[in-house]
Amino acid sequence: MTDRDGDRLEWGDFKFLGKHETLMIDEALKSVGEHGEVHLVVAKGKLRFLSIEVSHDVLKWQPGEPL
């Protein structure tokens, strides 16, 4: 993995997130789709919760269609 400058990053370079948490956040971001938010909740200095909010465009959605 590399940073925005193209420098190689190792998992040990991260101070807060491990590989598991990074992959979890990436999966959450993919699940949001076109509109939405991913919230990270930290408790006692550790990532504890991840909340996913998906929004739907009211100009595109039709009543009766699955969300």
PDB file with SEQRES, HELIX, SHEET and CRYST1 records, atoms N, CA, C and O in Angstrom:
SEQRES   1 A   67  MET THR ASP ARG ASP GLY ASP ARG LEU GLU TRP GLY ASP          
SEQRES   2 A   67  PHE LYS PHE LEU GLY LYS HIS GLU THR LEU MET ILE ASP          
SEQRES   3 A   67  GLU ALA LEU LYS SER VAL GLY GLU HIS GLY GLU VAL HIS          
SEQRES   4 A   67  LEU VAL VAL ALA LYS GLY LYS LEU ARG PHE LEU SER ILE          
SEQRES   5 A   67  GLU VAL SER HIS ASP VAL LEU LYS TRP GLN PRO GLY GLU          
SEQRES   6 A   67  PRO LEU                                                      
HELIX    1 AA1 TRP A   11  ASP A   13  5                                   3    
HELIX    2 AA2 LYS A   19  VAL A   32  1                                  14    
SHEET    1 AA1 2 GLY A  36  ALA A  43  0                                        
SHEET    2 AA1 2 LYS A  46  VAL A  54 -1                                        
CRYST1    1.000    1.000    1.000  90.00  90.00  90.00 P 1           1          
ATOM      1  N   MET A   1       0.853  -1.162   0.000  1.00  0.00           N  
ATOM      2  CA  MET A   1       0.000   0.000   0.000  1.00  0.00           C  
ATOM      3  C   MET A   1       0.904   1.231   0.000  1.00  0.00           C  
ATOM      4  O   MET A   1       1.994   1.216   0.571  1.00  0.00           O  
ATOM      5  N   THR A   2       0.437   2.289  -0.644  1.00  0.00           N  
ATOM      6  CA  THR A   2       1.210   3.526  -0.685  1.00  0.00           C  
ATOM      7  C   THR A   2       0.357   4.691  -0.217  1.00  0.00           C  
ATOM      8  O   THR A   2      -0.872   4.631  -0.245  1.00  0.00           O  
ATOM      9  N   ASP A   3       1.028   5.756   0.214  1.00  0.00           N  
ATOM     10  CA  ASP A   3       0.297   6.958   0.588  1.00  0.00           C  
ATOM     11  C   ASP A   3       0.101   7.819  -0.662  1.00  0.00           C  
ATOM     12  O   ASP A   3       0.475   7.411  -1.762  1.00  0.00           O  
ATOM     13  N   ARG A   4      -0.473   8.988  -0.496  1.00  0.00           N  
ATOM     14  CA  ARG A   4      -0.776   9.851  -1.643  1.00  0.00           C  
ATOM     15  C   ARG A   4       0.464  10.334  -2.385  1.00  0.00           C  
ATOM     16  O   ARG A   4       0.384  10.701  -3.557  1.00  0.00           O  
ATOM     17  N   ASP A   5       1.610  10.335  -1.706  1.00  0.00           N  
ATOM     18  CA  ASP A   5       2.859  10.745  -2.345  1.00  0.00           C  
ATOM     19  C   ASP A   5       3.546   9.583  -3.042  1.00  0.00           C  
ATOM     20  O   ASP A   5       4.597   9.766  -3.657  1.00  0.00           O  
ATOM     21  N   GLY A   6       2.974   8.401  -2.958  1.00  0.00           N  
ATOM     22  CA  GLY A   6       3.562   7.226  -3.584  1.00  0.00           C  
ATOM     23  C   GLY A   6       4.551   6.491  -2.706  1.00  0.00           C  
ATOM     24  O   GLY A   6       5.158   5.515  -3.146  1.00  0.00           O  
ATOM     25  N   ASP A   7       4.728   6.945  -1.456  1.00  0.00           N  
ATOM     26  CA  ASP A   7       5.639   6.271  -0.536  1.00  0.00           C  
ATOM     27  C   ASP A   7       4.970   5.005  -0.008  1.00  0.00           C  
ATOM     28  O   ASP A   7       3.776   5.004   0.293  1.00  0.00           O  
ATOM     29  N   ARG A   8       5.739   3.942   0.099  1.00  0.00           N  
ATOM     30  CA  ARG A   8       5.205   2.663   0.567  1.00  0.00           C  
ATOM     31  C   ARG A   8       4.884   2.731   2.061  1.00  0.00           C  
ATOM     32  O   ARG A   8       5.674   3.230   2.862  1.00  0.00           O  
ATOM     33  N   LEU A   9       3.710   2.218   2.410  1.00  0.00           N  
ATOM     34  CA  LEU A   9       3.282   2.147   3.813  1.00  0.00           C  
ATOM     35  C   LEU A   9       3.283   0.693   4.265  1.00  0.00           C  
ATOM     36  O   LEU A   9       2.941  -0.207   3.497  1.00  0.00           O  
ATOM     37  N   GLU A  10       3.659   0.477   5.482  1.00  0.00           N  
ATOM     38  CA  GLU A  10       3.587  -0.837   6.105  1.00  0.00           C  
ATOM     39  C   GLU A  10       2.525  -0.767   7.198  1.00  0.00           C  
ATOM     40  O   GLU A  10       2.248   0.309   7.728  1.00  0.00           O  
ATOM     41  N   TRP A  11       1.929  -1.915   7.537  1.00  0.00           N  
ATOM     42  CA  TRP A  11       0.876  -1.904   8.555  1.00  0.00           C  
ATOM     43  C   TRP A  11       1.389  -1.357   9.876  1.00  0.00           C  
ATOM     44  O   TRP A  11       0.617  -0.767  10.633  1.00  0.00           O  
ATOM     45  N   GLY A  12       2.666  -1.535  10.171  1.00  0.00           N  
ATOM     46  CA  GLY A  12       3.237  -1.011  11.401  1.00  0.00           C  
ATOM     47  C   GLY A  12       3.308   0.506  11.443  1.00  0.00           C  
ATOM     48  O   GLY A  12       3.516   1.090  12.507  1.00  0.00           O  
ATOM     49  N   ASP A  13       3.134   1.162  10.269  1.00  0.00           N  
ATOM     50  CA  ASP A  13       3.166   2.619  10.205  1.00  0.00           C  
ATOM     51  C   ASP A  13       1.906   3.248  10.796  1.00  0.00           C  
ATOM     52  O   ASP A  13       1.915   4.420  11.171  1.00  0.00           O  
ATOM     53  N   PHE A  14       0.836   2.482  10.881  1.00  0.00           N  
ATOM     54  CA  PHE A  14      -0.423   3.009  11.391  1.00  0.00           C  
ATOM     55  C   PHE A  14      -0.414   2.989  12.909  1.00  0.00           C  
ATOM     56  O   PHE A  14      -0.035   1.987  13.516  1.00  0.00           O  
ATOM     57  N   LYS A  15      -0.825   4.076  13.518  1.00  0.00           N  
ATOM     58  CA  LYS A  15      -0.833   4.176  14.974  1.00  0.00           C  
ATOM     59  C   LYS A  15      -2.190   3.832  15.579  1.00  0.00           C  
ATOM     60  O   LYS A  15      -2.269   3.429  16.740  1.00  0.00           O  
ATOM     61  N   PHE A  16      -3.262   3.990  14.794  1.00  0.00           N  
ATOM     62  CA  PHE A  16      -4.601   3.836  15.347  1.00  0.00           C  
ATOM     63  C   PHE A  16      -5.357   2.667  14.727  1.00  0.00           C  
ATOM     64  O   PHE A  16      -6.103   1.975  15.420  1.00  0.00           O  
ATOM     65  N   LEU A  17      -5.171   2.439  13.430  1.00  0.00           N  
ATOM     66  CA  LEU A  17      -5.923   1.404  12.736  1.00  0.00           C  
ATOM     67  C   LEU A  17      -5.031   0.233  12.366  1.00  0.00           C  
ATOM     68  O   LEU A  17      -3.897   0.413  11.923  1.00  0.00           O  
ATOM     69  N   GLY A  18      -5.555  -0.963  12.553  1.00  0.00           N  
ATOM     70  CA  GLY A  18      -4.878  -2.164  12.098  1.00  0.00           C  
ATOM     71  C   GLY A  18      -5.459  -2.581  10.755  1.00  0.00           C  
ATOM     72  O   GLY A  18      -6.358  -1.930  10.222  1.00  0.00           O  
ATOM     73  N   LYS A  19      -4.940  -3.662  10.224  1.00  0.00           N  
ATOM     74  CA  LYS A  19      -5.412  -4.159   8.928  1.00  0.00           C  
ATOM     75  C   LYS A  19      -6.904  -4.498   8.982  1.00  0.00           C  
ATOM     76  O   LYS A  19      -7.648  -4.176   8.055  1.00  0.00           O  
ATOM     77  N   HIS A  20      -7.337  -5.142  10.058  1.00  0.00           N  
ATOM     78  CA  HIS A  20      -8.740  -5.542  10.202  1.00  0.00           C  
ATOM     79  C   HIS A  20      -9.665  -4.319  10.166  1.00  0.00           C  
ATOM     80  O   HIS A  20     -10.665  -4.308   9.449  1.00  0.00           O  
ATOM     81  N   GLU A  21      -9.320  -3.299  10.944  1.00  0.00           N  
ATOM     82  CA  GLU A  21     -10.161  -2.096  11.004  1.00  0.00           C  
ATOM     83  C   GLU A  21     -10.157  -1.351   9.665  1.00  0.00           C  
ATOM     84  O   GLU A  21     -11.187  -0.834   9.231  1.00  0.00           O  
ATOM     85  N   THR A  22      -9.008  -1.303   9.025  1.00  0.00           N  
ATOM     86  CA  THR A  22      -8.905  -0.626   7.732  1.00  0.00           C  
ATOM     87  C   THR A  22      -9.768  -1.318   6.688  1.00  0.00           C  
ATOM     88  O   THR A  22     -10.463  -0.654   5.919  1.00  0.00           O  
ATOM     89  N   LEU A  23      -9.731  -2.640   6.654  1.00  0.00           N  
ATOM     90  CA  LEU A  23     -10.554  -3.389   5.697  1.00  0.00           C  
ATOM     91  C   LEU A  23     -12.038  -3.233   6.014  1.00  0.00           C  
ATOM     92  O   LEU A  23     -12.864  -3.167   5.103  1.00  0.00           O  
ATOM     93  N   MET A  24     -12.382  -3.174   7.308  1.00  0.00           N  
ATOM     94  CA  MET A  24     -13.770  -2.987   7.713  1.00  0.00           C  
ATOM     95  C   MET A  24     -14.289  -1.621   7.247  1.00  0.00           C  
ATOM     96  O   MET A  24     -15.404  -1.519   6.734  1.00  0.00           O  
ATOM     97  N   ILE A  25     -13.491  -0.591   7.426  1.00  0.00           N  
ATOM     98  CA  ILE A  25     -13.890   0.759   7.002  1.00  0.00           C  
ATOM     99  C   ILE A  25     -14.039   0.812   5.491  1.00  0.00           C  
ATOM    100  O   ILE A  25     -14.982   1.418   4.982  1.00  0.00           O  
ATOM    101  N   ASP A  26     -13.117   0.181   4.766  1.00  0.00           N  
ATOM    102  CA  ASP A  26     -13.193   0.155   3.312  1.00  0.00           C  
ATOM    103  C   ASP A  26     -14.473  -0.535   2.846  1.00  0.00           C  
ATOM    104  O   ASP A  26     -15.134  -0.063   1.921  1.00  0.00           O  
ATOM    105  N   GLU A  27     -14.820  -1.649   3.485  1.00  0.00           N  
ATOM    106  CA  GLU A  27     -16.052  -2.356   3.145  1.00  0.00           C  
ATOM    107  C   GLU A  27     -17.280  -1.493   3.433  1.00  0.00           C  
ATOM    108  O   GLU A  27     -18.224  -1.477   2.642  1.00  0.00           O  
ATOM    109  N   ALA A  28     -17.275  -0.782   4.550  1.00  0.00           N  
ATOM    110  CA  ALA A  28     -18.392   0.105   4.899  1.00  0.00           C  
ATOM    111  C   ALA A  28     -18.542   1.213   3.860  1.00  0.00           C  
ATOM    112  O   ALA A  28     -19.658   1.542   3.458  1.00  0.00           O  
ATOM    113  N   LEU A  29     -17.423   1.787   3.428  1.00  0.00           N  
ATOM    114  CA  LEU A  29     -17.478   2.850   2.418  1.00  0.00           C  
ATOM    115  C   LEU A  29     -18.042   2.324   1.097  1.00  0.00           C  
ATOM    116  O   LEU A  29     -18.785   3.033   0.418  1.00  0.00           O  
ATOM    117  N   LYS A  30     -17.701   1.103   0.732  1.00  0.00           N  
ATOM    118  CA  LYS A  30     -18.235   0.509  -0.495  1.00  0.00           C  
ATOM    119  C   LYS A  30     -19.741   0.285  -0.381  1.00  0.00           C  
ATOM    120  O   LYS A  30     -20.462   0.424  -1.369  1.00  0.00           O  
ATOM    121  N   SER A  31     -20.221  -0.061   0.814  1.00  0.00           N  
ATOM    122  CA  SER A  31     -21.642  -0.373   0.995  1.00  0.00           C  
ATOM    123  C   SER A  31     -22.530   0.866   0.957  1.00  0.00           C  
ATOM    124  O   SER A  31     -23.737   0.753   0.747  1.00  0.00           O  
ATOM    125  N   VAL A  32     -21.951   2.039   1.158  1.00  0.00           N  
ATOM    126  CA  VAL A  32     -22.734   3.278   1.191  1.00  0.00           C  
ATOM    127  C   VAL A  32     -23.365   3.566  -0.170  1.00  0.00           C  
ATOM    128  O   VAL A  32     -24.476   4.092  -0.239  1.00  0.00           O  
ATOM    129  N   GLY A  33     -22.677   3.229  -1.232  1.00  0.00           N  
ATOM    130  CA  GLY A  33     -23.213   3.484  -2.564  1.00  0.00           C  
ATOM    131  C   GLY A  33     -23.051   4.929  -2.970  1.00  0.00           C  
ATOM    132  O   GLY A  33     -22.053   5.572  -2.644  1.00  0.00           O  
ATOM    133  N   GLU A  34     -24.039   5.435  -3.686  1.00  0.00           N  
ATOM    134  CA  GLU A  34     -23.954   6.779  -4.261  1.00  0.00           C  
ATOM    135  C   GLU A  34     -24.014   7.891  -3.216  1.00  0.00           C  
ATOM    136  O   GLU A  34     -23.338   8.911  -3.352  1.00  0.00           O  
ATOM    137  N   HIS A  35     -24.824   7.696  -2.172  1.00  0.00           N  
ATOM    138  CA  HIS A  35     -24.983   8.713  -1.137  1.00  0.00           C  
ATOM    139  C   HIS A  35     -24.949   8.046   0.232  1.00  0.00           C  
ATOM    140  O   HIS A  35     -25.502   6.961   0.410  1.00  0.00           O  
ATOM    141  N   GLY A  36     -24.311   8.680   1.184  1.00  0.00           N  
ATOM    142  CA  GLY A  36     -24.334   8.149   2.534  1.00  0.00           C  
ATOM    143  C   GLY A  36     -23.143   8.607   3.340  1.00  0.00           C  
ATOM    144  O   GLY A  36     -22.321   9.402   2.885  1.00  0.00           O  
ATOM    145  N   GLU A  37     -23.071   8.085   4.549  1.00  0.00           N  
ATOM    146  CA  GLU A  37     -22.014   8.487   5.475  1.00  0.00           C  
ATOM    147  C   GLU A  37     -21.541   7.275   6.261  1.00  0.00           C  
ATOM    148  O   GLU A  37     -22.311   6.352   6.527  1.00  0.00           O  
ATOM    149  N   VAL A  38     -20.270   7.290   6.629  1.00  0.00           N  
ATOM    150  CA  VAL A  38     -19.705   6.296   7.530  1.00  0.00           C  
ATOM    151  C   VAL A  38     -19.163   7.061   8.728  1.00  0.00           C  
ATOM    152  O   VAL A  38     -18.333   7.957   8.577  1.00  0.00           O  
ATOM    153  N   HIS A  39     -19.633   6.704   9.915  1.00  0.00           N  
ATOM    154  CA  HIS A  39     -19.194   7.362  11.147  1.00  0.00           C  
ATOM    155  C   HIS A  39     -18.360   6.385  11.962  1.00  0.00           C  
ATOM    156  O   HIS A  39     -18.733   5.224  12.127  1.00  0.00           O  
ATOM    157  N   LEU A  40     -17.243   6.855  12.462  1.00  0.00           N  
ATOM    158  CA  LEU A  40     -16.400   6.056  13.335  1.00  0.00           C  
ATOM    159  C   LEU A  40     -16.559   6.585  14.758  1.00  0.00           C  
ATOM    160  O   LEU A  40     -16.476   7.791  14.992  1.00  0.00           O  
ATOM    161  N   VAL A  41     -16.786   5.687  15.694  1.00  0.00           N  
ATOM    162  CA  VAL A  41     -16.973   6.072  17.085  1.00  0.00           C  
ATOM    163  C   VAL A  41     -15.798   5.516  17.893  1.00  0.00           C  
ATOM    164  O   VAL A  41     -15.538   4.312  17.896  1.00  0.00           O  
ATOM    165  N   VAL A  42     -15.102   6.418  18.573  1.00  0.00           N  
ATOM    166  CA  VAL A  42     -13.950   6.057  19.385  1.00  0.00           C  
ATOM    167  C   VAL A  42     -14.335   6.159  20.856  1.00  0.00           C  
ATOM    168  O   VAL A  42     -14.927   7.151  21.283  1.00  0.00           O  
ATOM    169  N   ALA A  43     -13.998   5.137  21.622  1.00  0.00           N  
ATOM    170  CA  ALA A  43     -14.228   5.141  23.066  1.00  0.00           C  
ATOM    171  C   ALA A  43     -12.949   4.681  23.754  1.00  0.00           C  
ATOM    172  O   ALA A  43     -12.378   3.651  23.396  1.00  0.00           O  
ATOM    173  N   LYS A  44     -12.509   5.439  24.729  1.00  0.00           N  
ATOM    174  CA  LYS A  44     -11.295   5.131  25.488  1.00  0.00           C  
ATOM    175  C   LYS A  44     -10.090   4.916  24.572  1.00  0.00           C  
ATOM    176  O   LYS A  44      -9.260   4.037  24.807  1.00  0.00           O  
ATOM    177  N   GLY A  45     -10.015   5.734  23.529  1.00  0.00           N  
ATOM    178  CA  GLY A  45      -8.861   5.701  22.643  1.00  0.00           C  
ATOM    179  C   GLY A  45      -8.832   4.569  21.633  1.00  0.00           C  
ATOM    180  O   GLY A  45      -7.822   4.358  20.962  1.00  0.00           O  
ATOM    181  N   LYS A  46      -9.945   3.834  21.521  1.00  0.00           N  
ATOM    182  CA  LYS A  46      -9.995   2.727  20.574  1.00  0.00           C  
ATOM    183  C   LYS A  46     -11.245   2.833  19.710  1.00  0.00           C  
ATOM    184  O   LYS A  46     -12.292   3.289  20.170  1.00  0.00           O  
ATOM    185  N   LEU A  47     -11.125   2.414  18.469  1.00  0.00           N  
ATOM    186  CA  LEU A  47     -12.282   2.357  17.584  1.00  0.00           C  
ATOM    187  C   LEU A  47     -13.236   1.304  18.120  1.00  0.00           C  
ATOM    188  O   LEU A  47     -12.872   0.135  18.239  1.00  0.00           O  
ATOM    189  N   ARG A  48     -14.464   1.716  18.445  1.00  0.00           N  
ATOM    190  CA  ARG A  48     -15.440   0.799  19.049  1.00  0.00           C  
ATOM    191  C   ARG A  48     -16.613   0.496  18.138  1.00  0.00           C  
ATOM    192  O   ARG A  48     -17.090  -0.637  18.081  1.00  0.00           O  
ATOM    193  N   PHE A  49     -17.078   1.521  17.418  1.00  0.00           N  
ATOM    194  CA  PHE A  49     -18.273   1.328  16.601  1.00  0.00           C  
ATOM    195  C   PHE A  49     -18.096   1.981  15.245  1.00  0.00           C  
ATOM    196  O   PHE A  49     -17.371   2.964  15.092  1.00  0.00           O  
ATOM    197  N   LEU A  50     -18.774   1.411  14.271  1.00  0.00           N  
ATOM    198  CA  LEU A  50     -18.817   1.956  12.928  1.00  0.00           C  
ATOM    199  C   LEU A  50     -20.294   2.020  12.550  1.00  0.00           C  
ATOM    200  O   LEU A  50     -20.999   1.013  12.618  1.00  0.00           O  
ATOM    201  N   SER A  51     -20.750   3.174  12.161  1.00  0.00           N  
ATOM    202  CA  SER A  51     -22.147   3.369  11.824  1.00  0.00           C  
ATOM    203  C   SER A  51     -22.256   3.756  10.354  1.00  0.00           C  
ATOM    204  O   SER A  51     -21.531   4.632   9.882  1.00  0.00           O  
ATOM    205  N   ILE A  52     -23.165   3.101   9.632  1.00  0.00           N  
ATOM    206  CA  ILE A  52     -23.351   3.367   8.206  1.00  0.00           C  
ATOM    207  C   ILE A  52     -24.729   3.981   7.999  1.00  0.00           C  
ATOM    208  O   ILE A  52     -25.740   3.417   8.416  1.00  0.00           O  
ATOM    209  N   GLU A  53     -24.758   5.132   7.357  1.00  0.00           N  
ATOM    210  CA  GLU A  53     -26.017   5.793   7.019  1.00  0.00           C  
ATOM    211  C   GLU A  53     -26.106   5.893   5.504  1.00  0.00           C  
ATOM    212  O   GLU A  53     -25.243   6.485   4.856  1.00  0.00           O  
ATOM    213  N   VAL A  54     -27.157   5.307   4.952  1.00  0.00           N  
ATOM    214  CA  VAL A  54     -27.357   5.326   3.506  1.00  0.00           C  
ATOM    215  C   VAL A  54     -28.489   6.298   3.195  1.00  0.00           C  
ATOM    216  O   VAL A  54     -29.545   6.251   3.825  1.00  0.00           O  
ATOM    217  N   SER A  55     -28.266   7.175   2.227  1.00  0.00           N  
ATOM    218  CA  SER A  55     -29.283   8.136   1.815  1.00  0.00           C  
ATOM    219  C   SER A  55     -29.818   7.747   0.442  1.00  0.00           C  
ATOM    220  O   SER A  55     -29.126   7.122  -0.361  1.00  0.00           O  
ATOM    221  N   HIS A  56     -31.042   8.124   0.198  1.00  0.00           N  
ATOM    222  CA  HIS A  56     -31.678   7.824  -1.085  1.00  0.00           C  
ATOM    223  C   HIS A  56     -32.133   9.117  -1.736  1.00  0.00           C  
ATOM    224  O   HIS A  56     -32.713   9.985  -1.083  1.00  0.00           O  
ATOM    225  N   ASP A  57     -31.868   9.234  -3.002  1.00  0.00           N  
ATOM    226  CA  ASP A  57     -32.226  10.427  -3.765  1.00  0.00           C  
ATOM    227  C   ASP A  57     -33.735  10.411  -4.026  1.00  0.00           C  
ATOM    228  O   ASP A  57     -34.226   9.541  -4.746  1.00  0.00           O  
ATOM    229  N   VAL A  58     -34.463  11.350  -3.456  1.00  0.00           N  
ATOM    230  CA  VAL A  58     -35.923  11.365  -3.595  1.00  0.00           C  
ATOM    231  C   VAL A  58     -36.360  11.685  -5.020  1.00  0.00           C  
ATOM    232  O   VAL A  58     -37.506  11.423  -5.386  1.00  0.00           O  
ATOM    233  N   LEU A  59     -35.470  12.244  -5.823  1.00  0.00           N  
ATOM    234  CA  LEU A  59     -35.815  12.519  -7.215  1.00  0.00           C  
ATOM    235  C   LEU A  59     -35.743  11.261  -8.076  1.00  0.00           C  
ATOM    236  O   LEU A  59     -36.324  11.214  -9.160  1.00  0.00           O  
ATOM    237  N   LYS A  60     -35.028  10.238  -7.593  1.00  0.00           N  
ATOM    238  CA  LYS A  60     -34.872   8.999  -8.363  1.00  0.00           C  
ATOM    239  C   LYS A  60     -35.727   7.858  -7.815  1.00  0.00           C  
ATOM    240  O   LYS A  60     -36.163   7.000  -8.583  1.00  0.00           O  
ATOM    241  N   TRP A  61     -35.971   7.830  -6.519  1.00  0.00           N  
ATOM    242  CA  TRP A  61     -36.689   6.737  -5.902  1.00  0.00           C  
ATOM    243  C   TRP A  61     -38.190   6.868  -6.122  1.00  0.00           C  
ATOM    244  O   TRP A  61     -38.744   7.966  -6.057  1.00  0.00           O  
ATOM    245  N   GLN A  62     -38.838   5.746  -6.380  1.00  0.00           N  
ATOM    246  CA  GLN A  62     -40.282   5.728  -6.563  1.00  0.00           C  
ATOM    247  C   GLN A  62     -40.919   4.916  -5.450  1.00  0.00           C  
ATOM    248  O   GLN A  62     -40.402   3.857  -5.094  1.00  0.00           O  
ATOM    249  N   PRO A  63     -42.040   5.389  -4.885  1.00  0.00           N  
ATOM    250  CA  PRO A  63     -42.731   4.619  -3.851  1.00  0.00           C  
ATOM    251  C   PRO A  63     -43.020   3.191  -4.334  1.00  0.00           C  
ATOM    252  O   PRO A  63     -43.404   2.973  -5.483  1.00  0.00           O  
ATOM    253  N   GLY A  64     -42.829   2.243  -3.443  1.00  0.00           N  
ATOM    254  CA  GLY A  64     -43.055   0.832  -3.792  1.00  0.00           C  
ATOM    255  C   GLY A  64     -41.792   0.122  -4.243  1.00  0.00           C  
ATOM    256  O   GLY A  64     -41.727  -1.106  -4.199  1.00  0.00           O  
ATOM    257  N   GLU A  65     -40.779   0.879  -4.679  1.00  0.00           N  
ATOM    258  CA  GLU A  65     -39.511   0.257  -5.074  1.00  0.00           C  
ATOM    259  C   GLU A  65     -38.710  -0.058  -3.818  1.00  0.00           C  
ATOM    260  O   GLU A  65     -38.780   0.681  -2.835  1.00  0.00           O  
ATOM    261  N   PRO A  66     -37.949  -1.148  -3.842  1.00  0.00           N  
ATOM    262  CA  PRO A  66     -37.115  -1.439  -2.667  1.00  0.00           C  
ATOM    263  C   PRO A  66     -36.043  -0.360  -2.492  1.00  0.00           C  
ATOM    264  O   PRO A  66     -35.544   0.196  -3.470  1.00  0.00           O  
ATOM    265  N   LEU A  67     -35.702  -0.076  -1.258  1.00  0.00           N  
ATOM    266  CA  LEU A  67     -34.678   0.921  -0.982  1.00  0.00           C  
ATOM    267  C   LEU A  67     -33.312   0.340  -1.148  1.00  0.00           C  
ATOM    268  O   LEU A  67     -32.317   1.039  -0.955  1.00  0.00           O  
TER     269      LEU A  67                                                      
END                                                                             
